[in-house]
Amino acid sequence: MPYFVPKSASVPLTTGQLKEVFKKNDADGDGRLTKQELKKAFEQLGSRNPNWRVHRAFRHADNNKDGSISLEELDELVKNVVNLGYCIG
């Protein structure tokens, strides 16, 4: 019996790939993601409601409550986002 692999198969993004998506959206290159930069990243990931995702991301990852996600906080952000199942394909 042959294996069936649908053409629309999706592969989940790895933590490294998610980090790259977020880092690429650091428009001013300061090493911090603002809410607007994070919204663009979620839009690129195909989020149905990027504003809500930004709100949740800040609740989970902005540990020092400074209004941005630093490189140190990025790992926490990615840890939460990887469970959302964003995929390639």
ChimeraX commands (.cxc) that place a marker at each C-alpha (Angstrom):
marker #1 position 0.00,0.00,0.00 radius 0.5
marker #1 position 1.61,3.32,-1.05 radius 0.5
marker #1 position 1.89,6.26,1.27 radius 0.5
marker #1 position -0.33,9.21,0.48 radius 0.5
marker #1 position 1.16,12.65,0.97 radius 0.5
marker #1 position -1.23,15.47,0.09 radius 0.5
marker #1 position 0.17,18.34,-1.96 radius 0.5
marker #1 position -1.04,20.78,0.67 radius 0.5
marker #1 position 1.01,19.22,3.47 radius 0.5
marker #1 position 2.27,21.85,5.89 radius 0.5
marker #1 position 5.49,21.70,7.86 radius 0.5
marker #1 position 5.58,23.49,11.23 radius 0.5
marker #1 position 8.11,26.31,11.56 radius 0.5
marker #1 position 11.05,25.61,13.84 radius 0.5
marker #1 position 12.05,27.88,16.70 radius 0.5
marker #1 position 14.98,29.10,14.60 radius 0.5
marker #1 position 12.73,29.97,11.68 radius 0.5
marker #1 position 10.31,31.82,13.95 radius 0.5
marker #1 position 13.20,33.79,15.50 radius 0.5
marker #1 position 14.32,34.84,12.04 radius 0.5
marker #1 position 10.81,36.05,11.13 radius 0.5
marker #1 position 10.70,38.19,14.26 radius 0.5
marker #1 position 14.26,39.50,13.89 radius 0.5
marker #1 position 13.66,40.48,10.26 radius 0.5
marker #1 position 10.78,42.67,11.42 radius 0.5
marker #1 position 13.00,44.76,13.69 radius 0.5
marker #1 position 12.68,47.66,11.25 radius 0.5
marker #1 position 14.93,50.12,13.08 radius 0.5
marker #1 position 17.55,47.48,13.98 radius 0.5
marker #1 position 17.63,48.37,17.67 radius 0.5
marker #1 position 17.26,44.76,18.86 radius 0.5
marker #1 position 13.77,45.41,20.23 radius 0.5
marker #1 position 10.40,44.59,18.73 radius 0.5
marker #1 position 7.70,47.21,19.09 radius 0.5
marker #1 position 4.02,46.35,18.91 radius 0.5
marker #1 position 3.90,47.54,15.30 radius 0.5
marker #1 position 6.94,45.47,14.31 radius 0.5
marker #1 position 5.50,42.43,16.04 radius 0.5
marker #1 position 2.17,42.94,14.29 radius 0.5
marker #1 position 3.94,42.88,10.91 radius 0.5
marker #1 position 5.66,39.62,11.87 radius 0.5
marker #1 position 2.35,38.00,12.83 radius 0.5
marker #1 position 0.83,39.21,9.57 radius 0.5
marker #1 position 3.69,37.56,7.67 radius 0.5
marker #1 position 3.07,34.36,9.61 radius 0.5
marker #1 position -0.55,34.44,8.45 radius 0.5
marker #1 position -2.21,35.20,11.76 radius 0.5
marker #1 position -5.96,35.74,11.45 radius 0.5
marker #1 position -5.93,38.32,14.22 radius 0.5
marker #1 position -2.46,39.85,14.53 radius 0.5
marker #1 position -3.54,42.56,16.99 radius 0.5
marker #1 position -4.75,39.94,19.45 radius 0.5
marker #1 position -1.55,37.92,18.95 radius 0.5
marker #1 position 0.54,41.02,19.73 radius 0.5
marker #1 position -1.43,41.60,22.91 radius 0.5
marker #1 position -0.92,37.99,24.01 radius 0.5
marker #1 position 2.76,38.05,23.03 radius 0.5
marker #1 position 3.42,41.07,25.22 radius 0.5
marker #1 position 1.62,39.45,28.15 radius 0.5
marker #1 position 3.82,36.35,27.82 radius 0.5
marker #1 position 7.18,37.79,26.83 radius 0.5
marker #1 position 7.58,41.44,27.91 radius 0.5
marker #1 position 8.97,40.49,31.32 radius 0.5
marker #1 position 10.32,43.93,32.21 radius 0.5
marker #1 position 7.13,45.68,30.98 radius 0.5
marker #1 position 9.03,48.28,28.95 radius 0.5
marker #1 position 6.66,48.07,25.96 radius 0.5
marker #1 position 9.00,46.16,23.64 radius 0.5
marker #1 position 10.34,42.64,23.20 radius 0.5
marker #1 position 14.13,42.57,23.57 radius 0.5
marker #1 position 16.44,39.89,22.21 radius 0.5
marker #1 position 16.58,38.42,25.71 radius 0.5
marker #1 position 12.78,38.17,25.77 radius 0.5
marker #1 position 12.59,36.82,22.22 radius 0.5
marker #1 position 13.20,33.25,23.39 radius 0.5
marker #1 position 10.13,33.42,25.62 radius 0.5
marker #1 position 8.08,34.84,22.76 radius 0.5
marker #1 position 9.18,32.08,20.38 radius 0.5
marker #1 position 8.53,29.41,23.02 radius 0.5
marker #1 position 4.91,30.54,23.21 radius 0.5
marker #1 position 4.45,31.06,19.47 radius 0.5
marker #1 position 5.86,27.67,18.43 radius 0.5
marker #1 position 2.88,26.04,20.18 radius 0.5
marker #1 position 0.49,27.95,17.90 radius 0.5
marker #1 position 1.49,25.75,14.96 radius 0.5
marker #1 position 2.51,28.28,12.29 radius 0.5
marker #1 position 3.53,26.31,9.21 radius 0.5
marker #1 position 5.36,26.51,5.91 radius 0.5
marker #1 position 3.21,25.65,2.95 radius 0.5
marker link #1:1,2 radius 0.2
marker link #1:2,3 radius 0.2
marker link #1:3,4 radius 0.2
marker link #1:4,5 radius 0.2
marker link #1:5,6 radius 0.2
marker link #1:6,7 radius 0.2
marker link #1:7,8 radius 0.2
marker link #1:8,9 radius 0.2
marker link #1:9,10 radius 0.2
marker link #1:10,11 radius 0.2
marker link #1:11,12 radius 0.2
marker link #1:12,13 radius 0.2
marker link #1:13,14 radius 0.2
marker link #1:14,15 radius 0.2
marker link #1:15,16 radius 0.2
marker link #1:16,17 radius 0.2
marker link #1:17,18 radius 0.2
marker link #1:18,19 radius 0.2
marker link #1:19,20 radius 0.2
marker link #1:20,21 radius 0.2
marker link #1:21,22 radius 0.2
marker link #1:22,23 radius 0.2
marker link #1:23,24 radius 0.2
marker link #1:24,25 radius 0.2
marker link #1:25,26 radius 0.2
marker link #1:26,27 radius 0.2
marker link #1:27,28 radius 0.2
marker link #1:28,29 radius 0.2
marker link #1:29,30 radius 0.2
marker link #1:30,31 radius 0.2
marker link #1:31,32 radius 0.2
marker link #1:32,33 radius 0.2
marker link #1:33,34 radius 0.2
marker link #1:34,35 radius 0.2
marker link #1:35,36 radius 0.2
marker link #1:36,37 radius 0.2
marker link #1:37,38 radius 0.2
marker link #1:38,39 radius 0.2
marker link #1:39,40 radius 0.2
marker link #1:40,41 radius 0.2
marker link #1:41,42 radius 0.2
marker link #1:42,43 radius 0.2
marker link #1:43,44 radius 0.2
marker link #1:44,45 radius 0.2
marker link #1:45,46 radius 0.2
marker link #1:46,47 radius 0.2
marker link #1:47,48 radius 0.2
marker link #1:48,49 radius 0.2
marker link #1:49,50 radius 0.2
marker link #1:50,51 radius 0.2
marker link #1:51,52 radius 0.2
marker link #1:52,53 radius 0.2
marker link #1:53,54 radius 0.2
marker link #1:54,55 radius 0.2
marker link #1:55,56 radius 0.2
marker link #1:56,57 radius 0.2
marker link #1:57,58 radius 0.2
marker link #1:58,59 radius 0.2
marker link #1:59,60 radius 0.2
marker link #1:60,61 radius 0.2
marker link #1:61,62 radius 0.2
marker link #1:62,63 radius 0.2
marker link #1:63,64 radius 0.2
marker link #1:64,65 radius 0.2
marker link #1:65,66 radius 0.2
marker link #1:66,67 radius 0.2
marker link #1:67,68 radius 0.2
marker link #1:68,69 radius 0.2
marker link #1:69,70 radius 0.2
marker link #1:70,71 radius 0.2
marker link #1:71,72 radius 0.2
marker link #1:72,73 radius 0.2
marker link #1:73,74 radius 0.2
marker link #1:74,75 radius 0.2
marker link #1:75,76 radius 0.2
marker link #1:76,77 radius 0.2
marker link #1:77,78 radius 0.2
marker link #1:78,79 radius 0.2
marker link #1:79,80 radius 0.2
marker link #1:80,81 radius 0.2
marker link #1:81,82 radius 0.2
marker link #1:82,83 radius 0.2
marker link #1:83,84 radius 0.2
marker link #1:84,85 radius 0.2
marker link #1:85,86 radius 0.2
marker link #1:86,87 radius 0.2
marker link #1:87,88 radius 0.2
marker link #1:88,89 radius 0.2
view
